[in-house]
């Protein structure tokens, strides 16, 4: 049965999954890039290569995924009505998804077809509708929530996430956007299926699955 998964969600020791003051110049927030240093070292992100542990977990995030859901903040910095914006995402003319991507927004937008098989679809009627469309488009494969933290939190609070892979990074941000605050009763919904440390990058991978 197809599942809804979250992968490579990097978090600081004080619980922040993005830094403060996200902007065009700082898409991950101030110091937010420090949370992803381990990922940028992996071959999948064009780096020189990382530990076997980091490489394995990064690669697992793409295995068996047929569609992605993301929030509008992750899609880009444009806010409010789209107007005449020609923004097509952070990842260039050929994004790395290679499958349908469903963007949550309050403002309608025609689909944007990109190179490499990625098409951005814009969903204005809520997270359940986006999930239904994503599962249909995935054709039996799993769906991944790409982010950001607020979008992931909405799906966790709704009891819709089946698996969540968090990466605990040994930095303190002091401010930004938290993932698990608040998520209500869903705090009891998961159990740890795997906890693996990567001494080379000094991060800890925690894979949570629904009980």
Secondary structure, DSSP 8 states (H G I E B T S, - for coil): ---EEEEEEEEETTSEEE-SS--SS-TT-TTGGGGGHHHHTSGGGTSS---HHHHHHHHHTTTTEEEEEEEHHHH-S--SS-TT-----TT-SS-S--SEEEEE-SS----EE-GGG-EEEEE-S-HHHHHHHHHHHHTTSEEEEEE-HHHHHHHHHTT--SEEEEEEES---SSSEESSSS-GGGGGSEEEEEEEEETTTTEEEEEEEE-
